Amino acid sequence: MVETSFELKARDGRARTGVINTPRGEIRTPAFMPVGTAATVKGMLPGSVRDTGADILLGNTYHLMLRPSAERIARLGGLHRFMNWDRPILTDSGGFQVMSLAELRKLTEEGVTFRSHIDGSKHMLSPERSMEIQRLLGSDIVMCFDECPALPADKARIADSMRLSMRWAQRSRDAFGDRPGHMLFGIQQGGLEEDLRAESAEALQSIGFDGYAVGGLAVGEGQEAMFGCLDFAPEQLPHDKPRYLMGVGKPDDIVGAVKRGIDMMDCVLPSRSGRTGQAWTRRGQVNIKNARHADDPRPLDEHCTCPACRSYSRAYLHHVFRSGEMISGMLLTWHNLHYYQELMQGMRDAIARQSFAQFEADFHAQRQQGDIEPV
């Protein structure tokens, strides 16, 4: 069996490029992970997701434990077989969704009891149960169970939450045990407070993990505050392990995060935007709903090689969206995921060439041009 490892290939400032090796294949970093919440990236076949350049997908512990259940997925051969994706999968711990989606939740030292947002059934998530669910799913990268308080919050609340998460991190580590070929990531918490982030990073490193996430950001604090935190938080974590920024984000968030030393990201934005008529391009965001596209024979992006740009006009994409046709979300999601993966490849190449600053300047300059002029 291939051992799991992280190999740094090049640095340019704080930006890094490398490879996470797993038995199911390499994950090139910086990596963007499309989100397959319910064992599917909405509107996409798994092979099509791979064709965009994705090396790894994210699955959601909370949603899968409720429906169809981790036990059922295990009986059917595990999450990879169940969803027909034979490359690496990272599963989140369920903690964030419990805090944001579940009804009538009660938080204790033991864990969180809650009622399902689907049918009201009662459930318990603890560090031990989260590790069990993720083991049943068979994910390659497992996340610790943590609490993520919404920002803004007062420092005492953030500190209490972070220390609870660190106690849960130790319990997650103990429950995860020895699983060759699988990785367990710890999650740094501490809000926007440098001293609390440092305390969290020290606690996690004393436990010891295969990778480290920067958690508790992209929860309403705004880009300026997030970047301010990322100016110090990644550097508090080990340099020889992957660093994962959870739940980010927009293209300019991603470029800014990589600049500050982040190796992995995930977000529902490319697929969710595709379903709502939003396309991400080199020149910024395009709203295909707008009437200006109704007679436009040009592609979304003439430099893009995805099926939506290669074979369809803006006029067609406008038409099928306005008509409520399924192909609209399918094509726009494919385009958005293709754009995101192209962005990651561009950053990997730029870091390897020691030209990340130029890449960043060109990225922002192109976006400032705005969309092409109407016909």
C-alpha positions as CSV (number, residue, x, y, z in Angstrom):
1,M,0.0,0.0,0.0
2,V,1.2,3.5,-0.8
3,E,1.9,5.4,2.4
4,T,0.3,8.8,2.9
5,S,2.7,11.7,2.8
6,F,3.1,15.3,1.9
7,E,5.9,16.5,-0.3
8,L,6.6,20.2,-0.8
9,K,7.9,20.8,-4.3
10,A,8.4,24.6,-4.3
11,R,7.8,27.8,-2.4
12,D,7.4,31.4,-3.6
13,G,7.1,33.7,-0.6
14,R,4.6,31.9,1.6
15,A,2.8,30.3,-1.4
16,R,3.6,26.6,-1.7
17,T,3.1,23.8,-4.2
18,G,3.4,20.1,-3.5
19,V,1.7,16.7,-3.5
20,I,-0.3,14.8,-1.0
21,N,0.3,11.1,-1.7
22,T,-2.5,8.6,-0.8
23,P,-3.2,5.0,-1.8
24,R,-6.0,6.3,-4.1
25,G,-3.8,8.8,-6.0
26,E,-1.9,12.1,-5.8
27,I,-3.5,15.4,-4.7
28,R,-1.7,18.3,-6.3
29,T,-1.5,21.4,-4.1
30,P,-2.7,24.0,-3.9
31,A,-5.9,21.9,-4.4
32,F,-9.5,22.9,-4.7
33,M,-11.9,20.2,-3.6
34,P,-15.4,20.3,-5.2
35,V,-18.1,19.6,-2.7
36,G,-20.1,16.4,-3.0
37,T,-22.4,17.0,-0.1
38,A,-24.8,14.1,-0.5
39,A,-22.4,11.8,-2.4
40,T,-22.7,13.8,-5.6
41,V,-21.4,17.0,-7.0
42,K,-24.7,18.4,-8.1
43,G,-25.3,18.4,-11.9
44,M,-22.0,16.5,-12.6
45,L,-21.0,12.9,-13.3
46,P,-17.9,11.8,-11.3
47,G,-15.9,11.3,-14.5
48,S,-16.8,14.8,-15.6
49,V,-15.6,16.2,-12.3
50,R,-12.3,14.4,-12.8
51,D,-12.1,15.8,-16.3
52,T,-12.1,19.4,-14.9
53,G,-8.9,18.5,-13.1
54,A,-10.1,17.7,-9.6
55,D,-7.9,15.2,-7.7
56,I,-10.2,15.0,-4.6
57,L,-13.8,15.5,-3.6
58,L,-15.3,16.5,-0.3
59,G,-18.2,14.5,1.3
60,N,-20.4,15.6,4.2
61,T,-20.6,13.6,7.4
62,Y,-23.8,15.3,8.7
63,H,-25.8,14.8,5.5
64,L,-24.6,11.3,4.8
65,M,-25.2,10.1,8.4
66,L,-28.8,11.3,8.1
67,R,-29.5,10.0,4.6
68,P,-28.8,7.3,3.5
69,S,-26.7,6.6,6.7
70,A,-23.1,5.7,7.1
71,E,-24.0,2.1,8.0
72,R,-25.9,1.7,4.7
73,I,-23.0,3.1,2.7
74,A,-20.6,0.8,4.4
75,R,-22.8,-2.2,3.6
76,L,-22.8,-1.1,-0.1
77,G,-19.0,-1.0,-0.2
78,G,-18.1,2.4,1.1
79,L,-18.5,5.9,-0.2
80,H,-16.0,5.6,-3.1
81,R,-17.9,2.7,-4.7
82,F,-21.3,4.1,-3.7
83,M,-20.7,7.4,-5.7
84,N,-18.4,5.9,-8.3
85,W,-15.4,8.0,-7.4
86,D,-12.2,6.0,-7.1
87,R,-9.9,8.9,-6.2
88,P,-9.4,10.5,-2.7
89,I,-12.3,11.8,-0.7
90,L,-12.1,14.1,2.3
91,T,-15.0,14.0,4.7
92,D,-15.8,16.9,7.1
93,S,-16.6,16.0,10.7
94,G,-20.3,17.2,10.7
95,G,-19.6,19.8,13.4
96,F,-20.2,22.9,11.2
97,Q,-23.5,21.5,9.8
98,V,-24.8,20.6,13.2
99,M,-24.2,24.1,14.4
100,S,-25.7,25.7,11.3
101,L,-28.5,23.3,10.1
102,A,-29.7,21.1,12.9
103,E,-32.7,21.9,15.0
104,L,-33.0,21.9,18.8
105,R,-29.3,21.2,19.3
106,K,-27.7,20.9,22.7
107,L,-24.0,21.2,23.2
108,T,-22.2,19.4,26.1
109,E,-18.7,18.2,26.8
110,E,-19.7,14.9,25.4
111,G,-20.8,16.2,22.0
112,V,-23.9,17.6,20.4
113,T,-27.4,16.1,20.5
114,F,-29.7,17.4,17.7
115,R,-32.8,16.8,15.7
116,S,-32.4,16.2,11.9
117,H,-33.5,19.1,9.7
118,I,-34.9,16.4,7.3
119,D,-37.4,14.5,9.6
120,G,-36.8,15.7,13.1
121,S,-35.2,12.4,14.3
122,K,-32.9,12.7,17.2
123,H,-29.1,12.1,16.8
124,M,-25.9,12.4,18.8
125,L,-22.6,13.5,17.3
126,S,-19.4,13.2,19.4
127,P,-15.8,12.9,18.5
128,E,-16.0,9.2,18.7
129,R,-19.2,8.9,16.7
130,S,-17.8,11.3,14.0
131,M,-14.7,9.1,13.7
132,E,-16.9,6.0,13.4
133,I,-19.1,7.5,10.7
134,Q,-16.0,8.6,8.7
135,R,-14.5,5.2,9.1
136,L,-17.7,3.6,7.8
137,L,-17.7,6.0,4.8
138,G,-14.1,5.0,4.1
139,S,-12.8,8.5,3.4
140,D,-9.1,9.0,2.8
141,I,-8.8,12.2,4.8
142,V,-10.8,12.4,8.0
143,M,-11.5,15.6,9.9
144,C,-11.6,16.0,13.7
145,F,-14.9,16.8,15.3
146,D,-14.9,20.5,16.4
147,E,-17.2,23.3,17.3
148,C,-17.2,26.4,15.1
149,P,-18.8,29.5,16.7
150,A,-20.2,32.1,14.4
151,L,-18.4,35.3,14.2
152,P,-18.5,37.9,15.6
153,A,-18.3,36.6,19.1
154,D,-16.7,37.8,22.3
155,K,-13.2,36.6,23.0
156,A,-14.2,34.6,26.1
157,R,-16.8,32.6,24.0
158,I,-14.2,32.0,21.3
159,A,-11.6,30.8,23.8
160,D,-14.0,28.4,25.5
161,S,-15.1,27.0,22.2
162,M,-11.5,26.6,21.0
163,R,-10.5,24.7,24.1
164,L,-13.5,22.5,23.9
165,S,-12.5,21.7,20.3
166,M,-8.9,20.9,21.4
167,R,-10.3,18.4,23.9
168,W,-12.4,17.0,21.2
169,A,-9.3,16.9,18.9
170,Q,-7.6,14.6,21.4
171,R,-10.7,12.3,21.6
172,S,-10.8,12.3,17.8
173,R,-7.2,11.3,17.6
174,D,-7.7,8.5,20.2
175,A,-10.9,7.2,18.4
176,F,-9.3,7.4,14.9
177,G,-6.6,5.0,16.1
178,D,-4.1,3.5,13.6
179,R,-5.5,3.4,10.1
180,P,-2.7,3.0,7.5
181,G,-3.5,4.7,4.2
182,H,-5.9,7.2,5.9
183,M,-5.1,10.7,7.2
184,L,-6.5,12.6,10.1
185,F,-6.5,16.4,10.1
186,G,-6.7,18.6,13.2
187,I,-8.6,21.9,13.0
188,Q,-7.2,25.1,14.4
189,Q,-9.8,27.4,16.0
190,G,-9.5,30.7,17.8
191,G,-11.6,33.2,15.8
192,L,-9.5,36.2,14.6
193,E,-7.4,36.2,17.8
194,E,-3.7,35.6,17.2
195,D,-3.0,34.4,20.7
196,L,-5.9,31.9,20.7
197,R,-4.9,30.6,17.3
198,A,-1.4,30.1,18.6
199,E,-2.7,28.2,21.7
200,S,-4.8,26.0,19.4
201,A,-1.9,25.3,17.0
202,E,0.3,24.3,19.9
203,A,-2.4,22.0,21.3
204,L,-2.9,20.3,18.0
205,Q,0.8,19.8,17.4
206,S,1.2,18.2,20.8
207,I,-1.5,15.7,19.8
208,G,0.0,15.2,16.3
209,F,-2.0,15.1,13.0
210,D,-1.3,14.3,9.4
211,G,-2.5,17.7,8.3
212,Y,-4.0,20.8,9.8
213,A,-7.0,22.9,8.9
214,V,-7.6,26.6,9.6
215,G,-11.2,26.4,10.8
216,G,-13.7,29.1,11.9
217,L,-13.2,31.4,8.9
218,A,-15.5,32.3,6.0
219,V,-18.3,32.5,8.6
220,G,-19.3,36.1,8.0
221,E,-16.2,38.0,9.1
222,G,-15.4,39.4,5.6
223,Q,-12.4,39.1,3.4
224,E,-10.3,41.7,5.0
225,A,-10.6,40.1,8.4
226,M,-10.1,36.6,7.0
227,F,-6.9,37.7,5.2
228,G,-5.7,39.4,8.4
229,C,-6.1,36.1,10.3
230,L,-4.4,34.2,7.4
231,D,-1.4,36.6,7.7
232,F,-0.5,34.7,10.9
233,A,-2.6,31.5,11.3
234,P,-1.0,29.2,8.7
235,E,2.5,30.1,9.9
236,Q,1.5,28.9,13.3
237,L,1.0,25.4,11.8
238,P,3.8,22.9,10.8
239,H,5.5,23.7,7.5
240,D,5.8,20.0,6.6
241,K,2.1,19.2,6.7
242,P,-0.8,20.2,4.4
243,R,-2.8,23.2,5.5
244,Y,-6.5,23.3,4.7
245,L,-8.7,26.4,4.7
246,M,-12.3,25.2,5.2
247,G,-15.2,26.5,3.2
248,V,-13.3,29.0,1.0
249,G,-14.3,30.4,-1.4
250,K,-14.5,33.0,-4.2
251,P,-11.6,33.0,-6.7
252,D,-10.0,36.1,-5.1
253,D,-10.3,34.5,-1.7
254,I,-8.5,31.5,-3.0
255,V,-5.6,33.4,-4.5
256,G,-5.2,35.4,-1.3
257,A,-5.3,32.3,0.8
258,V,-2.6,30.5,-1.4
259,K,-0.5,33.6,-1.2
260,R,-0.6,33.3,2.6
261,G,0.4,29.6,2.7
262,I,-2.8,27.6,2.3
263,D,-2.6,24.2,0.4
264,M,-6.2,23.0,0.3
265,M,-9.7,24.6,0.0
266,D,-13.3,23.6,-0.6
267,C,-16.5,25.5,-1.4
268,V,-20.0,24.9,-2.8
269,L,-19.7,28.1,-4.7
270,P,-18.8,26.8,-8.2
271,S,-21.7,24.3,-8.3
272,R,-24.2,26.4,-6.4
273,S,-23.4,29.4,-8.6
274,G,-23.9,27.3,-11.7
275,R,-27.4,26.3,-10.7
276,T,-28.4,29.9,-10.1
277,G,-27.1,31.2,-13.4
278,Q,-23.7,32.6,-12.3
279,A,-20.5,31.9,-14.2
280,W,-17.0,32.6,-13.0
281,T,-14.5,33.7,-15.7
282,R,-11.1,35.3,-15.9
283,R,-12.9,38.7,-16.2
284,G,-15.0,38.2,-13.2
285,Q,-18.6,37.0,-12.6
286,V,-21.2,36.7,-15.4
287,N,-24.9,36.6,-14.7
288,I,-26.3,34.6,-17.5
289,K,-29.9,35.6,-16.5
290,N,-29.3,39.1,-17.8
291,A,-31.1,40.1,-21.0
292,R,-27.9,41.4,-22.6
293,H,-26.9,37.7,-23.3
294,A,-30.1,36.8,-25.2
295,D,-28.6,37.5,-28.7
296,D,-25.0,36.9,-27.9
297,P,-23.4,34.2,-30.1
298,R,-20.1,34.3,-28.3
299,P,-19.0,31.8,-25.6
300,L,-18.8,32.7,-21.9
301,D,-15.0,32.8,-22.2
302,E,-13.3,32.4,-25.5
303,H,-10.1,31.1,-23.9
304,C,-11.9,28.3,-21.9
305,T,-12.0,24.7,-23.2
306,C,-14.9,23.4,-21.1
307,P,-18.0,22.0,-23.0
308,A,-20.1,25.1,-22.1
309,C,-17.6,27.4,-23.8
310,R,-16.5,25.1,-26.5
311,S,-19.9,24.2,-27.9
312,Y,-22.5,26.7,-26.6
313,S,-23.2,30.4,-26.9
314,R,-24.2,32.8,-24.2
315,A,-27.5,33.1,-26.0
316,Y,-28.1,29.4,-25.6
317,L,-27.0,29.4,-21.9
318,H,-29.3,32.3,-21.3
319,H,-32.2,30.6,-23.0
320,V,-31.9,27.2,-21.1
321,F,-31.6,29.0,-17.8
322,R,-34.6,31.2,-18.4
323,S,-36.5,28.0,-19.6
324,G,-35.6,26.1,-16.4
325,E,-33.8,23.4,-18.3
326,M,-31.5,21.0,-16.4
327,I,-28.7,21.4,-18.9
328,S,-28.3,25.0,-17.7
329,G,-27.0,24.0,-14.3
330,M,-25.0,21.2,-15.7
331,L,-23.1,23.3,-18.2
332,L,-22.6,26.3,-15.9
333,T,-21.4,24.0,-13.1
334,W,-19.0,22.2,-15.4
335,H,-17.6,25.6,-16.6
336,N,-17.2,26.9,-13.0
337,L,-15.4,23.8,-11.8
338,H,-13.2,23.9,-14.9
339,Y,-12.4,27.5,-14.2
340,Y,-11.5,26.8,-10.5
341,Q,-9.3,23.9,-11.4
342,E,-7.6,26.0,-14.1
343,L,-7.0,28.7,-11.5
344,M,-5.3,26.1,-9.2
345,Q,-3.1,24.8,-12.0
346,G,-2.1,28.3,-12.9
347,M,-1.0,29.0,-9.3
348,R,0.8,25.7,-9.1
349,D,2.8,26.5,-12.2
350,A,3.4,30.1,-11.1
351,I,4.8,28.9,-7.7
352,A,7.1,26.4,-9.4
353,R,8.4,29.2,-11.7
354,Q,8.8,31.6,-8.8
355,S,6.4,34.0,-10.5
356,F,3.4,34.0,-8.1
357,A,3.4,37.8,-7.6
358,Q,3.1,38.3,-11.4
359,F,0.3,35.7,-11.5
360,E,-1.6,37.5,-8.8
361,A,-1.2,40.9,-10.5
362,D,-2.4,39.5,-13.8
363,F,-5.3,37.7,-12.1
364,H,-6.6,41.0,-10.5
365,A,-5.9,43.0,-13.6
366,Q,-8.0,40.7,-15.8
367,R,-10.9,40.7,-13.3
368,Q,-10.9,44.5,-13.1
369,Q,-11.6,44.7,-16.9
370,G,-15.0,43.3,-16.2
371,D,-17.1,41.3,-18.7
372,I,-16.8,41.7,-22.4
373,E,-18.8,44.5,-24.0
374,P,-22.4,43.5,-25.1
375,V,-23.0,42.7,-28.8
